[in-house]
């Protein structure tokens, strides 16, 4: 896997801001960039990967960490 281009911590955000922050960060990156998103809670865990897929981005991985957070890696698609 390529190195991560940027990291975003949304563990303090609540829906819908979790995906809004993720989307804004993706928009600032070039096509093919990898964004690592640190998230916490059931709603972000379900909604952020689904919304990213719905917008055409690739979910590269979703890994639980021992502290109750998850690390989601997204590959930006498009232009």
C-alpha positions as CSV (number, residue, x, y, z in Angstrom):
1,X,0.0,0.0,0.0
2,X,1.2,3.5,-0.8
3,X,2.1,5.9,2.0
4,X,-0.8,7.8,3.6
5,X,-1.1,11.3,2.2
6,X,-3.0,12.9,5.0
7,X,-4.5,12.0,8.4
8,X,-7.8,13.3,9.9
9,X,-8.9,12.8,13.5
10,X,-12.7,12.9,13.8
11,X,-13.0,11.1,17.1
12,X,-14.5,14.3,18.7
13,X,-17.0,14.9,15.9
14,X,-20.6,13.7,15.8
15,X,-22.7,12.8,12.7
16,X,-23.2,14.4,10.2
17,X,-20.0,16.4,10.8
18,X,-17.9,13.3,10.8
19,X,-18.4,12.8,7.0
20,X,-18.5,16.6,6.3
21,X,-15.0,16.9,7.7
22,X,-13.9,13.8,5.8
23,X,-15.4,15.0,2.6
24,X,-13.7,18.4,2.9
25,X,-10.3,16.8,3.5
26,X,-10.8,14.5,0.5
27,X,-11.6,17.5,-1.7
28,X,-8.3,19.1,-0.7
29,X,-6.3,16.0,-1.9
30,X,-5.4,14.9,-5.4
31,X,-6.8,11.8,-7.1
32,X,-5.3,8.6,-5.8
33,X,-4.3,10.1,-2.5
34,X,-4.7,8.0,0.6
35,X,-6.6,9.6,3.6
36,X,-6.3,8.0,7.0
37,X,-9.4,8.8,9.2
38,X,-9.4,8.1,12.9
39,X,-13.0,7.6,14.1
40,X,-14.9,6.5,17.1
41,X,-18.5,5.3,17.7
42,X,-21.0,3.2,15.8
43,X,-22.5,5.9,13.6
44,X,-19.2,7.2,12.1
45,X,-18.0,3.6,11.7
46,X,-21.1,2.8,9.6
47,X,-21.7,6.1,7.9
48,X,-18.2,7.4,6.9
49,X,-17.1,4.4,4.9
50,X,-20.6,4.1,3.3
51,X,-20.8,7.8,2.3
52,X,-17.2,7.6,0.9
53,X,-18.1,4.6,-1.2
54,X,-21.3,6.3,-2.4
55,X,-19.2,9.2,-3.7
56,X,-16.9,6.8,-5.6
57,X,-14.0,6.6,-3.2
58,X,-12.3,3.3,-2.3
59,X,-12.3,2.0,1.2
60,X,-8.8,0.5,1.4
61,X,-9.0,-0.7,5.0
62,X,-10.8,-0.3,8.3
63,X,-8.8,-1.4,11.3
64,X,-9.9,-1.4,15.0
65,X,-7.4,-0.1,17.5
66,X,-7.3,-1.2,21.1
67,X,-8.5,2.2,22.5
68,X,-12.0,2.0,21.0
69,X,-11.1,3.9,17.8
70,X,-10.8,2.7,14.3
71,X,-8.5,3.7,11.5
72,X,-10.2,4.0,8.1
73,X,-8.0,4.4,5.0
74,X,-9.7,5.9,1.9
75,X,-8.3,6.3,-1.6
76,X,-9.6,9.4,-3.4
77,X,-11.1,8.7,-6.8
78,X,-11.7,11.1,-9.7
79,X,-9.9,14.2,-10.7
